């Protein structure tokens, strides 16, 4: 699906001068806000932005200060899973 937005020419030029590829930056902004709102997962952000790795997704989200919702309980579960795998 294609989505178009209209911007005044002077603002579009100003944004492009400061941000470079305005289309890509707009797409990133939508993806980041959807991630923050819980509408998209990291995998969906990766697909939407055509990123080749999870690390690239992390980079984009960190630059936008959109951090993973990772609780202490998540960490404890991950530690327990690692222990189960490494010390059967």
PEZIFEN-V327138 format. One record per residue. N is the residue number from 1. RES is the residue in one small letter. NEAR is the number of other ideal C-beta (glycine too) atoms within 10 Angstrom. Layout:
n:N res:RES near:NEAR
n:N res:RES near:NEAR
This chain:
n:1 res:x near:2
n:2 res:x near:3
n:3 res:x near:7
n:4 res:x near:4
n:5 res:x near:8
n:6 res:x near:5
n:7 res:x near:13
n:8 res:x near:8
n:9 res:x near:7
n:10 res:x near:8
n:11 res:x near:9
n:12 res:x near:13
n:13 res:x near:12
n:14 res:x near:13
n:15 res:x near:14
n:16 res:x near:14
n:17 res:x near:9
n:18 res:x near:9
n:19 res:x near:13
n:20 res:x near:10
n:21 res:x near:10
n:22 res:x near:17
n:23 res:x near:10
n:24 res:x near:12
n:25 res:x near:14
n:26 res:x near:15
n:27 res:x near:15
n:28 res:x near:19
n:29 res:x near:12
n:30 res:x near:15
n:31 res:x near:24
n:32 res:x near:19
n:33 res:x near:13
n:34 res:x near:16
n:35 res:x near:23
n:36 res:x near:15
n:37 res:x near:9
n:38 res:x near:8
n:39 res:x near:10
n:40 res:x near:18
n:41 res:x near:12
n:42 res:x near:15
n:43 res:x near:10
n:44 res:x near:14
n:45 res:x near:23
n:46 res:x near:19
n:47 res:x near:13
n:48 res:x near:16
n:49 res:x near:16
n:50 res:x near:9
n:51 res:x near:17
n:52 res:x near:8
n:53 res:x near:9
n:54 res:x near:12
n:55 res:x near:9
n:56 res:x near:14
n:57 res:x near:23
n:58 res:x near:16
n:59 res:x near:12
n:60 res:x near:19
n:61 res:x near:19
n:62 res:x near:11
n:63 res:x near:10
n:64 res:x near:15
n:65 res:x near:8
n:66 res:x near:17
n:67 res:x near:11
n:68 res:x near:12
n:69 res:x near:9
n:70 res:x near:9
n:71 res:x near:9
n:72 res:x near:7
n:73 res:x near:8
n:74 res:x near:11
n:75 res:x near:10
n:76 res:x near:10
n:77 res:x near:11
n:78 res:x near:11
n:79 res:x near:10
n:80 res:x near:10
n:81 res:x near:10
n:82 res:x near:10
n:83 res:x near:10
n:84 res:x near:9
n:85 res:x near:8
n:86 res:x near:7
n:87 res:x near:6
n:88 res:x near:5
